[in-house]
């Protein structure tokens, strides 16, 4: 059994077409067919049902596909581990980030790049579910996200910080002098909120719905940096985790009476996977900056 045979099999299983799979693998159809036939002979079971030009996975093929993908993933991680032994501070670092981390992450990028100019950072923004899926496939090296503390299936988790949900306004806003605000009072304030589908927005909607309060939502936006830029102008308010404004000197957070909810931010790694040296160095840099702020 050879790795290239596994690659041909996986491509054929994904496309369910030997001609297309051969083209995608840059080999002839006869070569691909022959390699898959050798694989089937070695396993002693058919992996595909062949019906004319159409193919479909057998039950054995479906089972073997899971293991074949895992084998190639393990080989990829092994190569990465060996590469890093020779290149401890070079290469590519792929970081997945949920939108709420924009303002917290950016201050760490400059100092890190100066310290380690050989490392190229690739940031990918997305929802927590999207990023976690890519982390499991090793398409990302590490992700930063708010996460349920009890749900750690497939991940190693390192707590980054705990942040309360609060009203955030500019320091020149008329309500900036308040020590706290009730949810009823907050329902009368003109709000800019994260778009529906964000975990923080779901929580906010639930708060208002339980108390049968219809908030005055003026703008919905799916980018936290843009959202805070609007709040920074001084007219509107938002509801967000207080850590999100750590780099915004003109913004202030006001506690919401009776709301003690806090969000837990985690660094997530693939469970059992190799941790890149560059990833651990970057996380150390980020933690140092967050502690200072």
N, C-alpha and C positions, 0 to 999 in steps of 0.2 A: 504494500500500500504506500503510495507516494503522495506528497502534498499537492502536486499538480493535479493528480487524479481527483483529490477532494475538491480542489478549486473548480475543475470542470463539472463535477457532479453538482456542486452548489449552484453554479451558474445555470445549469440545465434545469435544476429544480425550481429556480426562481423564474425562469422564462418559459419553462414547459415547452421548449422548442429547440431541438438539437442544432438546427441550422443557425438560429439566432444566437444560441449559447456559444457555438463555435466561433462565430464572427466576433462576439464580445470578448472571447478568450484569445483571439488572434491565432486560431488554428483552423485546420480544415475540419469539415464535418466528420469525415472518416476517422481522423485522428481522435476527435472527441468521443465518437461512438465507440471506437476501439478501447480507449482508456476506461470508459465507464463499463464496458463489457468485462474487462480484466478485473475491475473492482468488484463487479457482481460475482464473477467466478471465484474470487478470493473469499468473499463473504458467504458464498453458497446460497444467495437469495437474489431475486430480481429486485432492483430498486425502482424501475419504471415499467409501467404497462405501455407497450408500443402499439398504437392503433393507427396504421397508416403513417401520416406525417405528424400526427398528434401523439403526445406522450403525457402521462400523468404518474404521479408518485404512487407506488404501492404502499401498503402499511409499513413494510420494512424500510422503504425509502423515506417515509415521514419520520420514523424513529432515527434513522441514520443521519438525516439532515441536521437534527439538533446536535448530535455528537460531532459531526464534521465541522459545523460552524464553531463549536467550542474548541476543537483541536486547532483550527487556523487562528482563532483568537489567542489561544495560549502561546502559539508559536510567535505571533506578532508581539505579545508582551515580553516573551523571552528575548527576542531580538532587541527590543527597546531597552531591556535591563542591561544586556551586554554592551549596547551602544553607549549607555550612560556611564559605564565603568571607564570608558575611554574619553568621554566628553561630558564631564560633570556639570559644566556651566555653559554649554552650548546647546543648540537645537531649538525645537519648537515646543512651546507650552500652550496648551489649549484649555482655556478657562471658560466654563459655562456660568452665566450670571443671570439671575432673574432681574427684572427691570427695577425693582426697589433698591438694588445695590449700586446703582450707577454712581451716585454722589459719594458713596463710601469707598468705592474701588478706585476711582480715578486718581486720588492723591498718592496712591502707592505705586502707580505705574512709572512715573518719572524717576523717583529715587531708585527703584528696582532696575530700570533699564540702564541707569548710570553705573550701578554696581556690577551688573552682569550684561555687558553689551553684546555678548555672544548669543543671548537667548532671545528668540523672536516670540512675542506674545500674540496669540490669536484669541480675541474675546468673542464669545457668541452669546447673544441675549436670547431669551425665550422664557416660556412658562416653566415652572418647576417640573411638571410632568414631561415636557419635551426634553429638557436637559437631562433628567434622570434616565430617560430611555437611551439617550446618546452616551451617557456615562457607562451604562451597562454593556454597551456595544464597543466600549473603548474608543469612541470617537471624540471623547473629551477626557482630559486628564484629571480634572477636579471641578466641582461646581460649588457655587455659593448660593444658598437659597434658604428661605423660611420653610421649615419642615416640621411635621408631626414627630415629636420626640420618641414616640412609641413605635413608629413605623420605620424600621431600619433594615427591612428585607433587601438583601443584595448590596447594602452599603456599609461602609465604616463612617461613623459620624463624629465630628469634633465640634463641640459647641463654640460658636464665635462670640455671640452676645445675646442678651435678652433685652427686648425693647418694648416699651408700653405704647399702646395706641392712644394718640392725643390729638387735640385740635392744633393745627399749625397755622400761624399768621405772621405777617411782617411786623416788625417792631413799631412801625408807625400806624398800624391798624388801630381803630378805635377800641378794640377789645384787648389790646396787648397788655393792659394793666391788670387783667383779671387773674385771680389766684386759681380759679377753676370755673367751669361752665357746665350747666346741666344739659342733658340731651334735648330737652324741650327748647331751651334757649338756642342751642346749636341748630335746631331745625329751622330757625328763622334767619340764620346767617347765610349769605350767598356763598355757595360752595363750588369748588373745583375738585372733582374726585377721580380716582382711577377708573378706567373703563370696566364695565361688567365682565365678569370672568376672572378678574384678579382676586386672589384670596382675601386681600384686605378689603376690596369692594364688597365681596360676599358677606364679610363680617359686618361691615358698616350697614348694608341693607337690612341684615337680620336685626341689628340693634334698633333701627327705626321702625321696622315692621312690627316687632314685638310690642312696641309702645304706641303703635298706630300713629306715628308721626310722619308727615310728608315733608321731606327736606327740600330746601330751595337749591336745587342743583342747576348751576348755570353752564358748566362745562364738564365734559367727560373726556379723559385723555389717557392713552395707553403708554405714555413715556413719563417716568417719574421726574427726570431732570426738567423736562418742559413744564410739567405740572408745577414744580417748585419755582420755576422761573416766573410763572404767572402769579403765584402767591407772593413772590418777592416784590411785585409791583405795588402791593399794599392794599388792594381793594377786596380781594377774596380771602377765603379760608379753606383749609382742607382737613381731612382726617387721615392720619398716617402714623407709622411708627416713628418715635422721636429720634431714633438713630439716623433716619434718613436726612436730617437737617444738620448733621454734625459738621459739614463743611460750608454751611450757609450762615454767615455772620449776621445777616439782617433778619433772620427768621427766629421765631420763638415758639415754644410748645406750651399749651395750656391743658392741664388735666381735665378729663371729662368726669363729672361727679357720678359715682356709682359704677364706673367702668374700670375694672382692675385687670382687663385683659392685656396680656403681653405676648409678643411673638418671639419664637426662638429661632435664631439664625444659626445655620450649621455649615460647616465645610464638609462636603460629601465626597468620599472616595469609593472606587469600586472595591467591594469586599474581596479580600484575597488577592487583589491585583498589586502590581508593582507600583510604588509611589515614586514618581519622578523626583530626582534631586531638585530640579528647577521649581517644581510645584511646592515642595516643602520650604524652599528658600523664599518663594513669593508669599506664601501664607505667613511665614515669620515676619516679613516686611509689613504685610497688611495688619497683622495683630499689633505690631509696635506702633503703627500710625493711629489705629483706632484707640489704643490705650492713652496715647498722648492727647487725643481729642476728647 
